[in-house]
Amino acid sequence: MNTRLLTVSVAVLSFCACGPQAQISGGKQGASEALFAASQPLKGGADKMSSKIDLSASINVKCVEGGSVSLSGFGVVLGGTGLVDVSQTFTADYNNCGVMTSSGVAGLTGSLKVGQAIKVETGSVGLDQTIKGKLQWSGAVNDFLDLDVSQKLAVDALSQTSGGVSMVVKGTVIDSEGTFTFNEAVNVTPGKITVEIANEKK
């Protein structure tokens, strides 16, 4: 009887002992990487916008590491030059959207308010985004990401899985490490998010 109880106790402890969890780290660099990872599913909105203006449809974007992001509530904003200068707004609801970090897969939940404008330039198509809202990270990373930023980058950058990505970020990104104010160009590597075990942070 005692042996059985011991076996059950060990099994329960093994199941529950998750150990110290990781959090987003690396200051502005880590915050930039987390922002980029969170913004990648928003390409679904840009793809929709480039095909046709359809306010009625919602989009379900599958995330690379499982889960999804639902894009809905689309609205159109006309600029000073009419249909030549069009942007859109929508809500992005994250449903355990999986992203890879150095500690494993983290799932993102929460909601973002997004504004998007496509900018066609010689040899490239740019995307201007405003992103505001909060995402909770769970799984391999236990953290949050509070965003109130504008982001400029190439549309195709959001679908990159390797190499380097350059983007211009203005505004604030908040995670458990602190509040980071941006007004600059930053470089990130898709698939890389700097994290650190919480009790190892200084």
Secondary structure, DSSP 8 states (H G I E B T S, - for coil): -HHHHHHHHHHHHHHH---S-EEE-SHHHHHHHHHHHHHGGGHHHHHHHHH---SS--EEEE-TTS-EEEEEEEEEEEETTEEEEEEEEEEEEEEEEEEEETTEEEEEEEEEEEEEEEEEETTEEEEEEEEEEEEEEEESB-EEEEEEEEEEEEGGGGG--SS-EEEEEEEEEEETTEEEEEEEEEEE-TT---EEEGGG--
